[in-house]
């Protein structure tokens, strides 16, 4: 089944403890992206990757890191999480980086930072 | 900078009535416009998109959207609402030279039996 998977789905952690949220897609998509969803703010893009080894900042990149060493994986790294990073996170992918390509979303990761 | 506005936080409609969820956008160059739906505790699902061509775009589950260039709008419509259409709807836009997809804040649709 074609899909985007994220792990973990739920995570409660404490301030300053480094964590990684994994994202993997099995559709051979070139473009991948991370979003955070907050009530009243909709989805905001954190980082995106147009292909392997090519990443760029979205609208809210502060406090996050990403890497794209393989086409299928795009992990999101929080090196020193803070409570304002408590949010619902979505990974997404699309076939290419073209503007008309729809994105496929993972199921989400709900992160709570205490 | 790109922006998307969904002026209504919530839309209530009776089952069987037509529904409209509004969206306006601002991007550079030609717009690429999308609607996504989010059911509780789920990720976003693609509904439909406008790239070029006919201003009326048809998508999944009987939804359609009307592109209006002069009003920079891309309203989502359905002729007859179902209770199962109740969900959170997001409009998204991208300019021709942009790699970023900008989302609106979402509109909660409630279809009342």
Interface residues (C-beta under 8 A of the other chain):
Chain A: X4 X31 X33 X35 X40 X41 X42 X43 X44 X45 X48 X50 X56 X58 X59 X90 X92 X97 X99 X100 X102 X103 X104 X105 X106 X107 X108
Chain B: X6 X32 X34 X36 X42 X43 X44 X45 X46 X49 X51 X90 X92 X94 X95 X96 X97 X98 X99 X100 X101 X102 X103 X104 X105 X106
